[in-house]
Amino acid sequence: MNLESPKINVEKSPEEVFEFLADVKNFEALMPENISKFEVLENDKFVFALKGMPEIILKKKEIDAPNKIVLGAAGGKIDFSLTGNIVKTGDTSSEVQLQFAGDFNPMMAMMIKGPITKFIETLATSIPNAI
């Protein structure tokens, strides 16, 4: 299953956006209002939970400064990744798009597609105000 957020314009350079996303503690500022837990476990790993959902641990898996950062599931039964793609659009502006990729059975995919789509849209649209 592959899902994409809308492309979000940010009035910051790709380097500034990348530095923000590379620091996992900053993801707390991007989380939706229904977050019930957020905790940094290591400098490249954090756990979060939304109300009514299980805890998810994300860890930095790949970095390609200043254009891409990949977070992946760290433990748990489900393997997925969340990729932040950053494209320069001007001297002090960039465009960010989040992509979610996971391998789920059809029933699970049907159940989580809506909530995951809304979640990555919330993360992406929060970036301009959080930086």
Summary of the structure (lengths in Angstrom):
residues: 131
radius of gyration: 14.2
end to end distance: 29.2
largest distance: 44.9
contacts: 379
relative contact order: 0.27
helix: 31%
strand: 43%
